[in-house]
Amino acid sequence: MCEGHPAPRTRGDQTWQERAACAVAVEATKDPDLFFPGTLEGEQRVRLAKGICSSCVVRETCLEAAVRAERRSCRRR
């Protein structure tokens, strides 16, 4: 593992989610769709979500998981 980079995840390993900032953020627990805005009100929600993510220790791992999930979703269509 290189300094500053997370250890590689094994397939199916989701333990990083326990350390995610959004797992304990009050705003995220009140509004689970906070990270998936789909309306004009989304700008404010996006700023709030980015604020939560900005200090998250597993941000890179989360982004990697989201990108992979999107790729899998696109292949199923």
Steps between C-alpha positions, in 0.01 A plus 500: 500500500637842405485780750194713443319231304249257648573129505345314207152371574409139456187424303196534721690675781276785614653561843622841383139619517514482880768773498318725251408851610151455356440202729481733797408836344167617639397648165558169323311295758202736473508501118646179350452642149724795579773362276260437211333835427270501203318832513573871483541503875800281433757784502466553874495126561811454284688762704397329823598156369836630376560656840446165669721320249781756509632384836421131461788258557362249248408748226724341234374150574140621492550669164661187361205290620249747350675500163512121493132478596408741220700297248323181608166678476575620147593150385167364622296746293 
